[in-house]
Amino acid sequence: MRLDTAVLVHDAAGRLHADRSVAAVQSEARRRGAEIHHDARVLGVELTGSSVRLRTQGMSVDADAVVVAPGAWAADLLGGLISMPPLRTTQEQPAHFQPWDLQQSWPSFVHHPGAELDTEGIYGLGSDDGVKIGEHGTGPEVHPDTRNSTADPAGVARLVEYARQWLPGVDPQSPAPISCLYTTTVDQDFLIDRSGPITFAAGFSGHGLKFGPAIGELLADLVLGEAEAPPQFRVDRHSAGLGVAS
């Protein structure tokens, strides 16, 4: 089943709104016959001959094929089935800053390090909660089941200083930190591949939603056997001499 990207929801400024887009996609999926189970923790993925079994806290599902996109839990669920390259999961703390002009429309932006920026690269975007800015993968390494979700004061201080220096349209003394998980590969490229009945996507938790429609289409093609994984996304790209580790 494919979902038309027309179901994605934008805000008044034309920006893709993450929460409303996910809700719209789920609603459309239900309309087309999908079953959606929230709060159903996945306990394991098992091969059963040429098929696959998905075990959750409340049920087991046997299928000819499965798509596993477990974010920070990828190594836990797939490590025994697929020779995955190392994944790094960090706890990040972007923050929302209140704009001086509430009617001003803010674009998304990426500020790469270098030139006059001597700290880590910064990303930002307008949102319902203010102007969100954050660093890319600078937080402490954590396991998703044991992280504390507490903002690092030094990290928040860096965002405050960045807002003071680079964003005159926001109040730099109004940070409202949030907590999220980042999962990245060594070379920063995604893992999207298929191994037998298991199609999987990993390595971009926390920063991959904007690619959702394109990745969803690729995953559907992999499941249906209508495409192969792009070389830069394959799980064996390093052993095959593809990708550059840093």
MOVEN-V281004 format. One record per pair of residues at least 6 apart in sequence whose C-alpha atoms are under 6 Angstrom apart, sorted by the first residue. I is the first residue (numbers start at 1). J is the second residue. D is the distance in Angstrom with one decimal. If there is no record, write none. Layout:
# MOVEN-V281004
I_J_D, I_J_D
This chain:
# MOVEN-V281004
8_21_4.7, 9_20_5.9, 9_21_4.9, 10_16_4.4, 10_17_5.2, 11_17_6.0, 41_56_5.4, 41_57_5.8, 42_55_5.9, 42_56_4.2, 43_55_5.4, 43_56_5.1, 44_55_5.2, 44_77_5.9, 45_53_5.8, 45_54_4.8, 46_52_5.7, 46_53_5.1, 51_63_5.9, 51_64_4.7, 52_62_5.8, 52_63_5.6, 53_61_5.6, 53_62_4.5, 54_60_5.6, 54_61_5.1, 65_197_4.5, 65_198_5.9, 66_198_5.3, 67_199_4.7, 67_200_5.4, 68_200_4.7, 69_200_5.7, 69_201_4.8, 69_202_5.9, 71_202_5.7, 71_205_4.9, 72_183_5.7, 87_184_5.7, 87_185_5.0, 88_183_5.4, 88_184_5.3, 89_141_5.6, 89_142_6.0, 89_182_5.4, 89_183_4.3, 90_139_5.3, 90_140_5.3, 90_141_4.2, 90_142_5.5, 90_181_5.7, 90_182_5.2, 91_139_5.1, 91_140_5.8, 91_180_5.9, 91_181_4.8, 92_139_5.0, 92_179_5.8, 92_180_5.3, 92_181_5.9, 93_151_5.7, 93_177_5.9, 93_178_5.4, 93_179_4.8, 94_133_5.6, 94_134_4.1, 94_177_5.8, 94_178_5.8, 95_132_5.5, 95_133_5.7, 95_175_5.6, 95_176_5.1, 95_177_4.0, 95_178_5.8, 96_130_5.2, 96_131_5.2, 96_132_4.3, 96_175_5.6, 96_176_5.1, 97_130_5.3, 97_131_5.1, 97_174_5.3, 97_175_5.0, 98_130_4.9, 98_170_5.5, 98_171_5.7, 99_169_5.7, 99_170_4.0, 100_169_5.8, 100_170_5.3, 106_126_4.8, 107_125_5.7, 108_124_5.6, 108_125_4.1, 109_123_5.7, 109_124_5.3, 110_122_5.9, 110_123_4.4, 111_121_5.6, 111_122_5.0, 112_121_4.6, 113_120_5.8, 113_121_4.8, 122_134_5.7, 122_135_4.8, 123_133_5.6, 123_134_5.6, 124_132_5.3, 124_133_4.2, 125_131_5.8, 125_132_5.4, 149_179_5.4, 160_172_5.4, 163_172_5.2, 164_172_5.2, 181_206_5.7, 182_205_5.3, 182_206_4.7, 183_203_5.2, 183_204_5.5, 183_205_4.9, 184_203_4.5, 184_204_5.6, 185_203_5.5, 186_245_5.8, 187_245_4.9, 190_203_5.1, 190_204_5.9, 190_233_5.5, 191_201_5.5, 191_202_5.1, 191_203_5.7, 191_233_4.9, 191_235_6.0, 192_200_5.7, 192_201_4.5, 192_233_5.2, 193_199_5.9, 193_200_5.8, 193_229_5.2, 193_234_5.4, 221_227_5.3
